[in-house]
Amino acid sequence: MSSEETHDGEKYPKRPLDNAEDWEWMKYKDQMRVVWKERQEKKLKRQEEKKAKRRRVEAEENAALKAQQKTWRGRKYTVSVALPGSIMDNAQSPELRTYLAGQIARALVVFSVDEVVIFDETGSTKGDSTEGSFAGVGKKGQANVQLARILQYLECPQYLRKNFFPMHQDLKYAGLLNPLDCPHHLRADQKSPSGGMVSNYTPSKKKGSCVYIGLKKEARVDKQIQAGLRVTVQIDEDENVEHEGKAIQGTVVAPSLPREQQGIYWGYSVRLASSLGAVFSESPHPDGYDLTIGTSEKGENADDAQLSSFKEGTPNLTSGGIK
């Protein structure tokens, strides 16, 4: 039985005539089984070659990234900015008040500010928390709390906002705000440290906790943490975030780890102060701020000022208000 070539260059056994003997048809079927088996083997071989090539490319990219990370220099110091909430009173409408807070948040991110303190110039602030219900976004609303709330909202990753920020009048015009696109607002395919919220679900063996990090599946960490807390999770290097099988394995790390080890900006914290003096007396740093800079239209030129040096301290930039 002869063979004939097809359009793709492969040879197939010649099909017998319709009135051929049974043994000819059996021989033809056996030959076709051999041909199809060879085709499947070639197809599997091509797929394995593609997978091996993809693994080599990924290994080269990971090696290049690790080599680059070794050259990165972490940042030990932090930068704080103190702002009066009265600057919100300059806005002429509730929409502009919200947009002004968004512009402030953008400036904080551009200059890698780690802490922003909102202080009350009049010293009449009753509470130092953004929890609860306040006057809202009206023209005469409580500007200190509103500014702090909007700054917190923008700093939080998008996939966690609905968990930490319920419906509130201060966020009525949040749709006008531009996204900050901070380094810790990660994409679904990134394996950098991720911000997440501890879920109520407990692993079957009751070891560790599950953390929602914005992906289709939650990350599993080795520590038992109270549900509802916001944490930073370092995803293991050998984990595939795109795989839909088992849970992602990670480790809870300090929020300062990306900044200190890799020099990656990891957002800012917001603190409310009842007065200008409380900005310094209630500082979260045990030794206070190492360098304090006050801004004023009556001050000296910043280019001519002599500033003390610092390596691992905490400089503070304080701005005056309109009152």
Residue, then its C-alpha position, 0 to 999 in steps of 0.5 A: m500500500s503506497s503513501e501520499e503526501t498532504h498539504d502540510g508535508e506529512k505522509y498518510p497511508k493511502r485510503p483503500l477503495d470502498n470495495a477493498e478487502d477487510w484485511e486492507w481496511m484493517k491494515y489502513k486503520d493500523q497505519m493511521r493509528v501509528v500516524w496519529k500517535e506520532r502526531q500527538e507525540k510531536k505536538l506534546k514535544r512542541q508544547e514541552e519546548k514552549k514550556a521550557k522556553r517560558r521557564r527559561v525566560e522567567a528564570e532569567e527575568n527573576a535572576a535579573l530582578k534579584a540582581q537589581q534588588k541587590t543594588w536597591r538601597g532601602r530608606k531608613y528615615t521617614v518624612s512627616v508633614a503637618l497640615p492644618g485642616s483649615i485649608m479646606d475652608n478655602a474651597q468654595s463648594p463641597e466638590l472643591r473641598t473633596y478635590l483639594a484633599g485629593q490634590i494634597a494626597r497626590a502631593l504627599v505620594v509624589f514626595s514619598v511622605d510617610e506620615v501626615v498630621i492634620f492639626d486644629e489651629t483653634g484647639s477645639t477638636k474634641g476627638d482625634s479619630t475619624e470614626g463616627s458621624f460628623a458634619g460631612v462635606g458641607k461648606k461649614g463641616q468639620a474640615n480636620v476630620q474630613l481631610a483626614r478621612i479623604l486622605q485615608y480613603l485614597e491611601c487605601p488600596q482600591y480592593l480594600r476600601k469597601n471593607f474599611f470605609p462604609m458609606h459616609q457623607d465625607l466621601k460623597y464626592a469621592g468619585l471626583l478623586n483621581p487615583l494615586d496609583c501608589p506602589h502598594h496599589l498592586r496589580a493582580d499579577q504582581k508578587s511584591p508585598s501586598g496589602g490585605m485584610v484578615s478575613n473571618y475564614t479560618p484554615s481547616k487545621k486552624k493554623g494561621s489566618c487567611v488574608y484577602i489581598g485583592l486576588k481571586k484566592e486568599a493568601r494563607v499566612d502562618k500567624q493567627i491574626q484578629a479578623g478585620l485588621r489591615v496587614t502587609v503580606q509578603i508572597d513567597e517567591d515560588e508562588n504562582v499568583e495566576h494559578e487557580g489551585k491551592a491558596i497563596q502562601g505568604t508571610v505577614v511583615a511590617p509595613s515599613l519592610p518595603r521601604e527599609q529593605q527595597g526603598i519602595y514607597w508604601g503609603y502614608s499614615v494619617r494622624l489627627a492632632s488637637s493643636l500644633g503642640a500636639v503634633f510634636s508631643e504626640s509623635p509616634h516616634p519615641d525620640g520625636y522628630d529629628l528635624t523640624i521645618g516650619t513654612s511661612e510667607k515671612g520665613e527665610n528662603a529655603d535655598d539659603a537655610q542651613l539644615s542639620s543632616f540626618k541618616e535614620g531620623t524623622p524630619n517634619l515639615t509643618s505648614g501654617g494655616i489660614k487662621 
